Amino acid sequence: MRNDLKAPFRYRLGIDVGVASLGVAILSVGDANGIDDKDKVTSIKGGSVKIYPLPEGAEERRQKRGMRRNIERKARRLDRLSNVLADNGVGYRRKEATKTLLDLSPIKLRAQASRQQIPLDHFARGLLHMAQHRGSSAIREASIKDENEARQTAEGIKTLRAEMAAKGFTTYGQYLRWREKANKPTRINPNKDTMLTNKGNYVFYPSREMLREEFDVIWQQQASFYPDTLTDTLRAAVENELFFQRAVTSPPPGRCPYFPSETRLAKASRLFQIRRIYEETNHLRFSSKNGAPIEYGIDQRDMIVQRLMSGQDLTFADIKKAIGLHPTDKVSLEESKSRKGISGYPFDRGFGAESSLGSLWLDASDATKDSILDIIATQHDDQKAMQALVKLFGGDQIAAERALETSAPSGWGRMGETATEKILLELKKLSCPRALQKTAQGSFTPRHLMVRFSTAYRTMERFFSATQYRQCGSQIIGAIRTVHLIPM
């Protein structure tokens, strides 16, 4: 803190509580140019920040809670389906199944149902097995946890389609029966090496559409033998219970806290990623192995930015090497367990690859790139996303498929377009009031200087456009976002 804090003054105290940080900042207000205005921010007096370890256990609890929900929903689905079948003279109620019936291989029954007549209770056993393992639905982000899982699932579905076609199987049940007879695993388990290829993808993965196709085949086959029992009305009821999908949508992005008329930017947007790269490189601090600070200016920063914008992911060792530092020198965040470096600009290396859009992306205008990314970020139903991309590419189905298969960051940022543009402009300048530099521990970005409350919001644009910043501690100045006026 500065010595001039000993004299009384009107101030505003901001406190910012993060997941692993606590920041405070003090702003001087009022008495600007002889005018007493309690809403006028006149200077930043100082601040401090405390960093502490990330809490553990919350993510694991969420995962287990989600697993319990899925198990409960599956049990209710099986009960409803077995009741519908039993009420119409097909099969049994799930809790009343005999041991003899349960000892039968449901996979074998599914394969037989696609080729020949089987008893109705056997048919019900196969349908209930399908209801337990319905395959991946078409909803992309809501049901797939991360980009790696999305890639594994997509490649597994492709591999399964190709293998079924090569072996002449018309249903997924027939394929499973072949694996069962060959003593190969029939359940998807990513924790088993036998279920993954040498590239880390699934050996096979069924889609919901494959299960629908199998249902059509086996129902038509058995309905030809039991026309009075397996009616169209019963089929509609069974199909509804078997494939009903809750309306799953990702939560809306929310509003920008600084410009509420705008929604928050998607992380799969060029502007967000460019701002992220400048912010993270501005955060960096370097010191010798003895702890002596090493100068880090705009030239060194731009060297790192250039490599990141080319699409390279840089480890902290790469960053030190890029600006000519010794391997024993230290960089801020290097000892963090959650950070290994800074991720590069993802879009040119992803969509610009020959296996994706290639020159179609690299030669596209910024507006076209933004449109592609907007569809991928906001349209979570693959079918609707495909239709929008085909229209954007002038009917090019292959390009649309490749765009949809290319991994892109998911989720939303904290700010809208206007705030991000303003902050990016200041981040590129990399300059800061001296007083703020002296009180900083760590780093900051000017986004935290934009004040949320209405009393301070009126001063935000004047303050933000008139002040030049440097990276000086996001938690310190982040406190200003949750500002409270403390009377003297």
C-alpha positions as CSV (number, residue, x, y, z in Angstrom):
1,M,0.0,0.0,0.0
2,R,1.1,3.6,-0.6
3,N,2.0,6.1,2.2
4,D,-0.6,8.6,1.1
5,L,-3.3,6.2,2.3
6,K,-2.6,7.6,5.8
7,A,-4.5,10.8,5.0
8,P,-8.3,10.6,5.2
9,F,-10.1,10.4,1.8
10,R,-13.4,9.1,0.4
11,Y,-12.9,5.7,-1.1
12,R,-14.5,2.7,-2.7
13,L,-13.4,-0.8,-1.7
14,G,-13.7,-3.6,-4.1
15,I,-13.5,-7.3,-3.2
16,D,-13.2,-10.1,-5.7
17,V,-13.5,-13.7,-4.5
18,G,-12.3,-16.2,-7.1
19,V,-12.1,-20.0,-7.1
20,A,-8.5,-19.9,-5.9
21,S,-7.9,-16.2,-5.2
22,L,-9.0,-13.2,-3.1
23,G,-8.3,-9.7,-4.4
24,V,-9.0,-6.3,-2.9
25,A,-8.6,-2.8,-4.4
26,I,-9.1,0.7,-3.2
27,L,-10.3,3.5,-5.5
28,S,-10.3,7.2,-4.5
29,V,-13.6,8.9,-5.3
30,G,-14.8,12.5,-5.3
31,D,-13.0,15.8,-5.1
32,A,-12.0,15.8,-8.8
33,N,-10.7,19.2,-9.9
34,G,-12.3,20.9,-6.9
35,I,-15.7,19.3,-7.6
36,D,-17.1,17.0,-4.9
37,D,-18.6,14.1,-6.8
38,K,-18.9,10.8,-4.8
39,D,-19.4,8.9,-8.0
40,K,-16.2,10.1,-9.7
41,V,-13.2,7.7,-9.6
42,T,-10.1,9.9,-9.3
43,S,-7.3,7.3,-8.8
44,I,-6.4,3.8,-7.8
45,K,-4.8,3.9,-4.4
46,G,-3.7,0.3,-4.2
47,G,-4.6,-3.3,-3.7
48,S,-3.5,-6.8,-2.8
49,V,-4.1,-10.4,-3.8
50,K,-4.0,-13.8,-2.1
51,I,-3.6,-16.9,-4.2
52,Y,-4.5,-20.3,-2.6
53,P,-4.8,-23.9,-3.8
54,L,-7.7,-24.9,-5.9
55,P,-10.5,-26.7,-4.1
56,E,-10.7,-30.4,-4.9
57,G,-13.6,-32.8,-4.9
58,A,-16.4,-30.7,-6.4
59,E,-16.0,-32.1,-9.9
60,E,-15.9,-35.6,-8.7
61,R,-19.1,-35.1,-6.7
62,R,-20.9,-33.6,-9.8
63,Q,-19.8,-36.6,-11.9
64,K,-21.1,-39.1,-9.4
65,R,-24.4,-37.2,-9.0
66,G,-24.8,-37.2,-12.8
67,M,-24.1,-41.0,-12.9
68,R,-26.8,-41.6,-10.2
69,R,-29.3,-39.5,-12.2
70,N,-28.5,-41.5,-15.4
71,I,-28.9,-44.8,-13.6
72,E,-32.3,-43.7,-12.1
73,R,-33.6,-42.5,-15.5
74,K,-32.5,-45.8,-17.2
75,A,-34.3,-47.8,-14.6
76,R,-37.5,-45.8,-15.0
77,R,-37.2,-46.2,-18.8
78,L,-36.8,-50.0,-18.6
79,D,-39.8,-50.2,-16.2
80,R,-42.0,-48.2,-18.5
81,L,-41.0,-50.2,-21.6
82,S,-41.5,-53.6,-19.9
83,N,-44.9,-52.5,-18.6
84,V,-46.0,-51.4,-22.1
85,L,-44.9,-54.7,-23.6
86,A,-46.4,-56.8,-20.8
87,D,-49.8,-55.0,-21.0
88,N,-50.0,-55.9,-24.7
89,G,-49.1,-59.5,-24.3
90,V,-45.4,-59.2,-25.3
91,G,-42.9,-60.4,-22.8
92,Y,-42.9,-59.7,-19.1
93,R,-42.6,-57.0,-16.4
94,R,-39.0,-56.4,-15.7
95,K,-39.0,-57.3,-12.1
96,E,-40.9,-60.6,-12.9
97,A,-38.5,-62.0,-15.4
98,T,-37.5,-65.6,-14.8
99,K,-34.0,-66.8,-14.4
100,T,-34.2,-69.0,-17.5
101,L,-35.1,-65.9,-19.6
102,L,-32.4,-63.8,-18.0
103,D,-29.8,-66.4,-18.7
104,L,-30.3,-66.0,-22.4
105,S,-27.9,-63.8,-24.3
106,P,-29.9,-60.6,-25.3
107,I,-27.3,-60.0,-28.0
108,K,-28.0,-63.4,-29.6
109,L,-31.8,-62.7,-29.4
110,R,-31.3,-59.3,-31.1
111,A,-29.4,-60.9,-34.0
112,Q,-32.0,-63.7,-34.3
113,A,-34.9,-61.2,-34.3
114,S,-33.4,-59.5,-37.4
115,R,-33.4,-62.8,-39.4
116,Q,-36.1,-65.2,-38.1
117,Q,-39.1,-65.7,-35.8
118,I,-38.4,-65.8,-32.1
119,P,-40.8,-66.1,-29.1
120,L,-42.3,-62.8,-28.0
121,D,-40.7,-63.0,-24.5
122,H,-37.4,-63.3,-26.2
123,F,-38.2,-60.4,-28.4
124,A,-39.0,-58.3,-25.3
125,R,-35.7,-59.3,-23.8
126,G,-33.9,-58.0,-26.8
127,L,-35.8,-54.7,-26.8
128,L,-35.0,-54.1,-23.1
129,H,-31.4,-54.7,-23.9
130,M,-31.5,-52.1,-26.6
131,A,-33.2,-49.7,-24.1
132,Q,-30.2,-50.1,-21.8
133,H,-27.6,-49.2,-24.4
134,R,-29.2,-46.7,-26.8
135,G,-26.0,-45.3,-28.4
136,S,-24.9,-41.7,-28.7
137,S,-27.6,-39.2,-29.6
138,A,-27.2,-36.4,-32.1
139,I,-27.0,-33.7,-29.5
140,R,-23.3,-32.7,-29.5
141,E,-22.3,-30.5,-26.6
142,A,-25.0,-31.4,-24.1
143,S,-24.1,-35.1,-24.0
144,I,-20.4,-35.1,-24.7
145,K,-18.1,-33.8,-21.9
146,D,-15.1,-32.6,-23.9
147,E,-13.5,-32.3,-27.3
148,N,-11.5,-35.5,-26.8
149,E,-14.6,-37.5,-26.1
150,A,-16.3,-36.0,-29.0
151,R,-13.5,-37.0,-31.3
152,Q,-13.3,-40.5,-29.9
153,T,-17.1,-40.9,-30.3
154,A,-17.2,-39.6,-33.9
155,E,-14.3,-41.8,-35.0
156,G,-15.8,-44.8,-33.2
157,I,-19.1,-44.4,-35.1
158,K,-17.3,-44.1,-38.4
159,T,-15.2,-47.2,-37.7
160,L,-18.3,-49.2,-36.7
161,R,-20.2,-48.2,-39.9
162,A,-17.3,-49.2,-42.0
163,E,-16.8,-52.5,-40.3
164,M,-20.5,-53.4,-40.5
165,A,-20.6,-52.7,-44.2
166,A,-17.4,-54.7,-44.8
167,K,-18.8,-57.7,-43.0
168,G,-22.3,-57.4,-44.4
169,F,-24.2,-56.8,-41.2
170,T,-27.5,-55.0,-41.5
171,T,-28.0,-54.3,-37.8
172,Y,-25.9,-53.4,-34.9
173,G,-27.2,-56.4,-33.0
174,Q,-25.7,-58.7,-35.7
175,Y,-22.4,-56.9,-35.3
176,L,-22.5,-57.4,-31.5
177,R,-23.3,-61.1,-31.9
178,W,-20.2,-61.5,-34.1
179,R,-18.1,-59.9,-31.4
180,E,-19.7,-62.0,-28.7
181,K,-19.0,-65.2,-30.6
182,A,-15.4,-64.1,-31.2
183,N,-15.0,-63.4,-27.4
184,K,-14.4,-59.7,-28.1
185,P,-15.7,-57.0,-25.7
186,T,-19.3,-55.9,-26.5
187,R,-19.6,-53.0,-24.1
188,I,-18.1,-49.5,-24.5
189,N,-15.5,-49.1,-21.7
190,P,-12.9,-46.3,-22.4
191,N,-10.9,-47.5,-19.4
192,K,-10.0,-50.8,-21.1
193,D,-7.2,-50.8,-23.6
194,T,-9.0,-53.4,-25.6
195,M,-11.7,-50.8,-26.4
196,L,-9.3,-48.2,-27.7
197,T,-7.2,-48.1,-30.9
198,N,-3.6,-47.2,-31.0
199,K,-4.7,-43.6,-31.8
200,G,-6.8,-43.5,-28.6
201,N,-10.2,-43.7,-30.4
202,Y,-12.9,-46.2,-29.7
203,V,-12.7,-49.5,-31.5
204,F,-16.5,-49.0,-32.2
205,Y,-19.2,-46.8,-30.9
206,P,-22.9,-47.0,-31.8
207,S,-25.0,-44.0,-32.7
208,R,-28.6,-43.6,-31.7
209,E,-29.5,-43.7,-35.4
210,M,-28.0,-47.2,-35.6
211,L,-30.3,-48.4,-32.9
212,R,-33.3,-46.9,-34.6
213,E,-32.3,-48.7,-37.8
214,E,-32.1,-52.0,-35.9
215,F,-35.4,-51.4,-34.3
216,D,-37.1,-50.9,-37.7
217,V,-35.6,-54.1,-39.0
218,I,-36.4,-56.4,-36.1
219,W,-39.9,-55.0,-35.6
220,Q,-40.8,-55.4,-39.2
221,Q,-39.4,-59.0,-39.1
222,Q,-41.3,-60.1,-36.0
223,A,-44.5,-58.2,-37.0
224,S,-44.7,-60.4,-40.1
225,F,-45.0,-63.4,-37.7
226,Y,-47.2,-61.7,-35.0
227,P,-49.4,-59.2,-37.0
228,D,-52.2,-59.2,-34.5
229,T,-50.0,-58.5,-31.5
230,L,-47.2,-56.2,-32.9
231,T,-49.6,-53.6,-34.2
232,D,-48.6,-50.1,-35.5
233,T,-50.1,-48.6,-32.3
234,L,-47.9,-50.7,-30.1
235,R,-44.9,-50.0,-32.2
236,A,-45.4,-46.2,-31.7
237,A,-45.7,-46.7,-28.0
238,V,-42.6,-48.9,-27.8
239,E,-40.6,-46.6,-30.0
240,N,-41.5,-43.6,-27.9
241,E,-40.3,-45.3,-24.7
242,L,-37.2,-46.8,-26.3
243,F,-35.9,-43.6,-27.9
244,F,-37.6,-40.7,-26.1
245,Q,-35.0,-38.0,-25.4
246,R,-35.5,-35.2,-23.0
247,A,-35.1,-31.8,-24.6
248,V,-31.4,-31.2,-23.8
249,T,-30.0,-27.8,-24.6
250,S,-26.9,-26.0,-23.4
251,P,-27.7,-23.0,-21.0
252,P,-27.9,-19.6,-22.7
253,P,-24.6,-17.7,-22.7
254,G,-25.9,-14.9,-20.5
255,R,-25.4,-11.1,-20.8
256,C,-22.2,-9.2,-20.8
257,P,-21.9,-7.6,-17.3
258,Y,-20.5,-4.4,-18.8
259,F,-22.8,-4.0,-21.8
260,P,-26.0,-5.8,-20.8
261,S,-27.5,-5.4,-24.3
262,E,-24.9,-7.9,-25.6
263,T,-24.6,-11.6,-25.0
264,R,-21.3,-13.1,-23.9
265,L,-18.8,-14.2,-26.6
266,A,-18.4,-17.9,-27.3
267,K,-15.0,-19.3,-26.6
268,A,-15.2,-20.6,-30.2
269,S,-14.9,-17.0,-31.5
270,R,-11.8,-15.4,-33.0
271,L,-12.1,-12.3,-30.9
272,F,-12.3,-14.2,-27.7
273,Q,-9.2,-16.3,-28.6
274,I,-7.1,-13.3,-29.6
275,R,-8.0,-11.5,-26.4
276,R,-7.2,-14.6,-24.4
277,I,-3.7,-14.9,-25.9
278,Y,-2.9,-11.2,-25.3
279,E,-4.2,-11.5,-21.7
280,E,-2.3,-14.6,-20.9
281,T,0.9,-13.4,-22.3
282,N,0.5,-10.1,-20.4
283,H,0.1,-12.1,-17.3
284,L,3.6,-13.6,-17.5
285,R,6.3,-12.6,-15.1
286,F,9.9,-13.8,-15.3
287,S,12.7,-14.1,-12.7
288,S,16.1,-15.6,-12.4
289,K,16.7,-18.8,-10.4
290,N,17.6,-16.5,-7.5
291,G,14.3,-14.6,-7.7
292,A,15.6,-11.4,-9.3
293,P,13.0,-9.9,-11.7
294,I,13.7,-10.2,-15.4
295,E,12.5,-7.4,-17.6
296,Y,9.6,-8.3,-19.8
297,G,8.4,-5.8,-22.3
298,I,6.2,-5.4,-25.4
299,D,8.9,-6.8,-27.8
300,Q,9.2,-10.1,-25.9
301,R,5.5,-10.3,-25.5
302,D,4.9,-9.9,-29.2
303,M,7.4,-12.6,-30.0
304,I,5.4,-15.0,-27.8
305,V,2.1,-13.8,-29.3
306,Q,3.3,-14.4,-32.9
307,R,4.1,-18.0,-32.2
308,L,0.8,-18.6,-30.4
309,M,-1.2,-16.9,-33.2
310,S,0.5,-19.3,-35.6
311,G,-1.3,-22.1,-33.8
312,Q,1.5,-23.4,-31.6
313,D,0.9,-24.5,-28.1
314,L,3.7,-23.3,-25.9
315,T,4.9,-24.8,-22.7
316,F,6.6,-22.6,-20.2
317,A,9.9,-24.0,-21.3
318,D,9.0,-23.0,-24.9
319,I,8.1,-19.5,-23.8
320,K,11.4,-19.0,-22.0
321,K,13.3,-20.3,-25.0
322,A,11.3,-18.0,-27.4
323,I,12.5,-14.9,-25.6
324,G,16.1,-16.1,-25.0
325,L,15.9,-16.9,-21.3
326,H,17.9,-19.6,-19.6
327,P,16.1,-22.9,-18.8
328,T,16.7,-22.3,-15.1
329,D,14.9,-19.0,-15.1
330,K,11.4,-19.0,-13.7
331,V,8.1,-18.0,-15.2
332,S,4.9,-17.2,-13.3
333,L,2.5,-20.1,-13.1
334,E,5.2,-22.6,-14.0
335,E,4.8,-24.5,-10.8
336,S,1.0,-24.6,-11.1
337,K,-0.4,-28.1,-11.4
338,S,-3.3,-26.9,-13.6
339,R,-1.2,-25.0,-16.1
340,K,1.5,-26.4,-18.4
341,G,1.7,-23.4,-20.7
342,I,-0.4,-21.3,-23.1
343,S,-2.6,-22.8,-25.8
344,G,-2.2,-21.4,-29.3
345,Y,-4.8,-19.9,-31.6
346,P,-6.9,-23.0,-32.4
347,F,-8.8,-22.1,-35.6
348,D,-6.3,-21.9,-38.4
349,R,-4.5,-25.1,-37.4
350,G,-7.9,-26.9,-37.0
351,F,-10.1,-25.6,-39.7
352,G,-7.2,-24.7,-42.0
353,A,-5.8,-28.3,-42.0
354,E,-6.2,-30.2,-45.2
355,S,-8.3,-32.8,-43.4
356,S,-10.7,-30.1,-42.5
357,L,-11.6,-27.0,-44.7
358,G,-8.1,-26.2,-45.8
359,S,-7.9,-23.3,-48.2
360,L,-11.7,-22.8,-47.9
361,W,-11.0,-21.6,-44.3
362,L,-7.7,-19.9,-44.8
363,D,-8.9,-17.8,-47.8
364,A,-12.3,-17.0,-46.3
365,S,-13.2,-13.5,-45.1
366,D,-13.3,-12.7,-41.4
367,A,-17.1,-12.5,-41.7
368,T,-17.4,-16.0,-43.1
369,K,-15.1,-17.4,-40.5
370,D,-17.2,-15.8,-37.8
371,S,-20.3,-17.3,-39.3
372,I,-18.9,-20.8,-39.4
373,L,-17.7,-20.5,-35.7
374,D,-21.1,-19.0,-34.7
375,I,-23.0,-22.0,-36.1
376,I,-20.7,-24.5,-34.4
377,A,-20.8,-22.6,-31.1
378,T,-24.5,-21.9,-30.9
379,Q,-26.2,-24.8,-32.8
380,H,-25.9,-28.0,-30.7
381,D,-28.1,-30.2,-32.8
382,D,-25.9,-31.8,-35.4
383,Q,-28.6,-32.0,-38.0
384,K,-29.6,-28.3,-37.8
385,A,-25.9,-27.3,-37.7
386,M,-25.3,-29.3,-40.8
387,Q,-28.2,-27.6,-42.6
388,A,-26.9,-24.2,-41.7
389,L,-23.3,-25.0,-42.8
390,V,-24.4,-26.5,-46.1
391,K,-26.3,-23.3,-46.8
392,L,-23.3,-21.2,-45.8
393,F,-21.0,-23.3,-48.1
394,G,-23.3,-23.0,-51.1
395,G,-24.5,-26.6,-50.9
396,D,-21.1,-28.2,-50.3
397,Q,-22.0,-31.2,-48.1
398,I,-18.5,-32.5,-47.7
399,A,-17.2,-29.1,-46.4
400,A,-20.1,-28.9,-44.0
401,E,-19.3,-32.3,-42.6
402,R,-15.6,-31.5,-42.2
403,A,-16.4,-28.3,-40.4
404,L,-18.7,-30.0,-38.0
405,E,-16.2,-32.7,-37.3
406,T,-13.4,-30.2,-36.5
407,S,-12.8,-29.6,-32.8
408,A,-13.5,-26.1,-31.5
409,P,-13.4,-24.7,-27.9
410,S,-16.8,-25.0,-26.1
411,G,-18.4,-22.7,-23.6
412,W,-18.7,-19.0,-23.2
413,G,-16.5,-16.1,-22.1
414,R,-17.4,-13.5,-19.5
415,M,-17.8,-10.5,-21.8
416,G,-19.5,-9.4,-25.0
417,E,-18.0,-8.1,-28.2
418,T,-17.8,-4.4,-27.3
419,A,-16.1,-5.0,-23.9
420,T,-13.7,-7.5,-25.5
421,E,-12.7,-5.1,-28.3
422,K,-12.0,-2.3,-25.8
423,I,-10.0,-4.5,-23.6
424,L,-8.0,-6.0,-26.4
425,L,-7.1,-2.5,-27.6
426,E,-5.6,-1.8,-24.1
427,L,-4.0,-5.2,-23.8
428,K,-2.0,-4.6,-26.9
429,K,-0.6,-1.3,-25.5
430,L,0.9,-3.0,-22.5
431,S,1.2,0.2,-20.4
432,C,0.2,0.9,-16.8
433,P,0.1,3.6,-14.1
434,R,3.2,3.4,-11.9
435,A,1.2,3.3,-8.7
436,L,-0.6,0.2,-9.9
437,Q,2.6,-1.5,-10.8
438,K,4.0,-1.0,-7.3
439,T,1.1,-2.6,-5.6
440,A,0.7,-5.5,-7.9
441,Q,1.4,-9.1,-7.0
442,G,1.0,-11.2,-10.1
443,S,-0.8,-9.8,-13.0
444,F,-4.0,-8.2,-14.2
445,T,-6.2,-7.4,-17.2
446,P,-8.1,-4.2,-17.6
447,R,-11.4,-6.1,-18.0
448,H,-11.7,-6.0,-14.2
449,L,-11.6,-2.2,-14.2
450,M,-15.1,-2.1,-15.8
451,V,-17.4,-1.6,-12.8
452,R,-20.7,-3.5,-12.5
453,F,-22.8,-1.3,-10.2
454,S,-24.9,1.5,-11.7
455,T,-23.2,4.2,-9.5
456,A,-19.8,3.3,-10.9
457,Y,-21.0,2.2,-14.3
458,R,-21.5,5.8,-15.5
459,T,-17.8,6.5,-15.0
460,M,-16.7,3.2,-16.6
461,E,-16.4,4.4,-20.2
462,R,-14.6,7.6,-19.3
463,F,-12.2,5.8,-16.9
464,F,-11.7,2.9,-19.2
465,S,-11.0,4.9,-22.4
466,A,-8.7,7.4,-20.7
467,T,-6.5,5.0,-18.8
468,Q,-3.7,2.9,-20.1
469,Y,-2.9,-0.3,-18.4
470,R,-0.3,-3.0,-18.0
471,Q,-0.6,-6.5,-16.7
472,C,-0.7,-5.9,-12.9
473,G,-2.8,-8.5,-11.1
474,S,-6.2,-9.6,-12.3
475,Q,-7.4,-10.4,-8.7
476,I,-6.4,-7.0,-7.4
477,I,-8.3,-4.9,-10.0
478,G,-10.9,-7.7,-10.4
479,A,-12.1,-6.6,-7.0
480,I,-13.5,-3.4,-8.6
481,R,-16.2,-5.5,-10.4
482,T,-17.9,-6.1,-7.1
483,V,-17.4,-2.6,-5.7
484,H,-19.1,-1.3,-2.6
485,L,-19.1,2.4,-1.4
486,I,-17.8,2.6,2.1
487,P,-18.6,5.9,3.8
488,M,-15.9,7.7,5.8
